[in-house]
């Protein structure tokens, strides 16, 4: 904090942190969708065509997430929030 009680914030840092937060939310949703899709496949709820489309979509989303992380200089672990006693937000792979 500065003497006037305001935060001394670097605009580049704020932008990068905002991108990291948005990508964290997208990654969490991607992982949840992937788990849901796997559960539905295991339960036999999807046709072969649906399985193929979901697999392709999830693969493309993961590739795009990798591109965005690299573009903004973020590592996968940068997207994982520490929730204190609850552990980390995203499972560690």
C-alpha atoms as a printed R data frame, in Angstrom:
   type eleno elety resid chain resno       x       y       z
1  ATOM     1    CA   UNK     A     1   0.000   0.000   0.000
2  ATOM     2    CA   UNK     A     2   1.113   3.544  -0.594
3  ATOM     3    CA   UNK     A     3   1.234   6.231   2.064
4  ATOM     4    CA   UNK     A     4  -2.223   7.438   0.997
5  ATOM     5    CA   UNK     A     5  -3.688   4.014   1.757
6  ATOM     6    CA   UNK     A     6  -4.128   3.019  -1.881
7  ATOM     7    CA   UNK     A     7  -2.726  -0.092  -3.471
8  ATOM     8    CA   UNK     A     8   0.205   0.362  -5.815
9  ATOM     9    CA   UNK     A     9  -1.014  -1.907  -8.630
10 ATOM    10    CA   UNK     A    10   0.876  -2.756 -11.788
11 ATOM    11    CA   UNK     A    11  -1.609  -2.773 -14.735
12 ATOM    12    CA   UNK     A    12   0.234  -5.645 -16.446
13 ATOM    13    CA   UNK     A    13   0.081  -7.723 -13.286
14 ATOM    14    CA   UNK     A    14  -3.629  -7.023 -12.824
15 ATOM    15    CA   UNK     A    15  -4.365  -8.015 -16.434
16 ATOM    16    CA   UNK     A    16  -2.355 -11.239 -16.134
17 ATOM    17    CA   UNK     A    17  -4.044 -12.088 -12.833
18 ATOM    18    CA   UNK     A    18  -7.485 -11.499 -14.355
19 ATOM    19    CA   UNK     A    19  -6.626 -13.761 -17.296
20 ATOM    20    CA   UNK     A    20  -5.398 -16.419 -14.848
21 ATOM    21    CA   UNK     A    21  -8.670 -16.210 -12.910
22 ATOM    22    CA   UNK     A    22 -10.801 -16.501 -16.052
23 ATOM    23    CA   UNK     A    23  -8.724 -19.429 -17.332
24 ATOM    24    CA   UNK     A    24  -8.989 -21.087 -13.910
25 ATOM    25    CA   UNK     A    25 -12.788 -20.958 -14.102
26 ATOM    26    CA   UNK     A    26 -12.752 -22.279 -17.685
27 ATOM    27    CA   UNK     A    27 -10.347 -25.080 -16.706
28 ATOM    28    CA   UNK     A    28 -12.538 -26.051 -13.762
29 ATOM    29    CA   UNK     A    29 -15.586 -26.214 -16.043
30 ATOM    30    CA   UNK     A    30 -13.614 -28.177 -18.667
31 ATOM    31    CA   UNK     A    31 -12.607 -30.760 -16.083
32 ATOM    32    CA   UNK     A    32 -16.153 -31.032 -14.736
33 ATOM    33    CA   UNK     A    33 -17.536 -31.509 -18.261
34 ATOM    34    CA   UNK     A    34 -14.908 -34.153 -18.948
35 ATOM    35    CA   UNK     A    35 -15.811 -36.087 -15.786
36 ATOM    36    CA   UNK     A    36 -19.513 -35.826 -16.595
37 ATOM    37    CA   UNK     A    37 -18.899 -37.071 -20.137
38 ATOM    38    CA   UNK     A    38 -16.846 -40.021 -18.865
39 ATOM    39    CA   UNK     A    39 -19.594 -40.918 -16.404
40 ATOM    40    CA   UNK     A    40 -22.197 -40.820 -19.182
41 ATOM    41    CA   UNK     A    41 -19.980 -42.959 -21.443
42 ATOM    42    CA   UNK     A    42 -19.457 -45.497 -18.645
43 ATOM    43    CA   UNK     A    43 -23.222 -45.587 -18.030
44 ATOM    44    CA   UNK     A    44 -23.864 -46.196 -21.740
45 ATOM    45    CA   UNK     A    45 -25.989 -43.054 -22.074
46 ATOM    46    CA   UNK     A    46 -24.297 -41.786 -25.255
47 ATOM    47    CA   UNK     A    47 -24.268 -42.985 -28.840
48 ATOM    48    CA   UNK     A    48 -20.951 -43.586 -30.588
49 ATOM    49    CA   UNK     A    49 -21.456 -40.353 -32.527
50 ATOM    50    CA   UNK     A    50 -22.041 -38.371 -29.332
51 ATOM    51    CA   UNK     A    51 -18.951 -39.894 -27.718
52 ATOM    52    CA   UNK     A    52 -16.885 -38.914 -30.763
53 ATOM    53    CA   UNK     A    53 -18.211 -35.325 -30.784
54 ATOM    54    CA   UNK     A    54 -17.686 -34.855 -27.053
55 ATOM    55    CA   UNK     A    55 -14.185 -36.289 -27.259
56 ATOM    56    CA   UNK     A    56 -13.253 -34.003 -30.132
57 ATOM    57    CA   UNK     A    57 -14.758 -30.954 -28.420
58 ATOM    58    CA   UNK     A    58 -12.951 -31.625 -25.141
59 ATOM    59    CA   UNK     A    59  -9.674 -32.227 -26.967
60 ATOM    60    CA   UNK     A    60 -10.006 -28.946 -28.891
61 ATOM    61    CA   UNK     A    61 -10.890 -27.069 -25.704
62 ATOM    62    CA   UNK     A    62  -7.831 -28.475 -23.938
63 ATOM    63    CA   UNK     A    63  -5.618 -27.457 -26.891
64 ATOM    64    CA   UNK     A    64  -7.067 -23.931 -26.846
65 ATOM    65    CA   UNK     A    65  -6.500 -23.684 -23.100
66 ATOM    66    CA   UNK     A    66  -2.862 -24.655 -23.628
67 ATOM    67    CA   UNK     A    67  -2.506 -21.998 -26.337
68 ATOM    68    CA   UNK     A    68  -4.027 -19.321 -24.086
69 ATOM    69    CA   UNK     A    69  -1.839 -20.284 -21.127
70 ATOM    70    CA   UNK     A    70   1.262 -20.114 -23.301
71 ATOM    71    CA   UNK     A    71   0.189 -16.803 -24.823
72 ATOM    72    CA   UNK     A    72  -0.153 -15.231 -21.374
73 ATOM    73    CA   UNK     A    73   2.907 -16.961 -19.919
74 ATOM    74    CA   UNK     A    74   0.960 -19.114 -17.483
75 ATOM    75    CA   UNK     A    75   1.733 -22.650 -16.363
76 ATOM    76    CA   UNK     A    76  -1.006 -25.178 -15.519
77 ATOM    77    CA   UNK     A    77  -0.165 -24.831 -11.818
78 ATOM    78    CA   UNK     A    78  -0.744 -21.057 -12.068
79 ATOM    79    CA   UNK     A    79  -4.439 -21.830 -12.584
80 ATOM    80    CA   UNK     A    80  -4.766 -23.895  -9.422
81 ATOM    81    CA   UNK     A    81  -6.033 -21.967  -6.409
82 ATOM    82    CA   UNK     A    82  -5.003 -22.965  -2.897
83 ATOM    83    CA   UNK     A    83  -8.182 -23.295  -0.833
84 ATOM    84    CA   UNK     A    84  -6.318 -23.656   2.461
85 ATOM    85    CA   UNK     A    85  -7.537 -26.589   4.538
86 ATOM    86    CA   UNK     A    86  -9.720 -27.778   1.652
87 ATOM    87    CA   UNK     A    87  -6.687 -28.317  -0.559
88 ATOM    88    CA   UNK     A    88  -6.330 -27.142  -4.140
89 ATOM    89    CA   UNK     A    89  -9.223 -26.201  -6.440
90 ATOM    90    CA   UNK     A    90  -8.097 -28.381  -9.342
91 ATOM    91    CA   UNK     A    91  -6.846 -31.943  -8.996
92 ATOM    92    CA   UNK     A    92  -3.076 -32.197  -9.356
93 ATOM    93    CA   UNK     A    93  -2.287 -34.368 -12.350
